[in-house]
Amino acid sequence: MPELKLEMLSVLPAATIPRRPLLFIHGAYVGAWCWQVHFLPYFAQRGYPAHALSLRGHGASEGRAQLAATRIDDYLQDVERAVRQIEQQHGQTPLLIGHSMGGFLAMAYAREQALPGLALLATVPPEGLIGSALHLFWQHPQLMWELNALQNIGLPPRLDKLRELLFSPALPESELQRYAVQFQHESDRALIDMTMPQFDQRPPRGCPPVLVLGSEQDLLMPGHLLHSAAHALGVRAQFLKGLGHLLMLDASWSAAADTLAAWLEDLP
């Protein structure tokens, strides 16, 4: 069977001697487009070849018809292909930056392959989605219903609930509407994979530098889950104020980008 065509969005720096390449991995319900709005040009301007992958069935990648049965292991194959493509293009292994489900994938990939660094933004923790599901069920049941409606019957969330679930009150209404129409169904199998008990808790190979960054206002991945991810990786979680779960698209996205850029600057 031929390999699926995967979308890779890239913004390259103008510098003749660029820095280490970056690979951004999106979370559930979105695609590489979520990085294209702000983060790819931001980091390219700072000398980093910035690439964002759309996992199979997301964005313009092939595999939409088979999405419901797509496994986390399938997504990891996509990450592997993207890493090898970037290595061939730049002669260096990229640093992985994963958001939410993308952070879960980045951690899983790093257990098998040595990386120069790992940045996890609002990440699903190593124990999976069970903590997030219980938090929503007990603390925000209406928002959990909206999320299930998107997943199970394809009903787009109401804009006010979408804002409450994923963004801050400061995001302009026009931007909220523009993002809302781009959300999509997620793989049922992948969500189940992340909800089942996670038995592989190995640390990343080679103990690369790790950043765990979240938001104090994140309703999907609240602070105790980010602390859990950071503890498993031997670091302290950092938190920003005034951002929702989709911190790369929110009104104060630059605070997240600046924090990530400062961490990258300190890497050897």
PyMOL commands that set and color helices and strands:
alter all, ss='L'
color gray80, all
select helices_A, chain A and resi 33-36+39-45+67-69+72-90+101-112+130-139+141-153+159-166+173-180+188-195+223-233+253-265
alter helices_A, ss='H'
color red, helices_A
select strands_A, chain A and resi 8-11+22-25+50-53+95-99+118-121+210-215+238-240
alter strands_A, ss='S'
color yellow, strands_A
deselect
rebuild
show_as cartoon
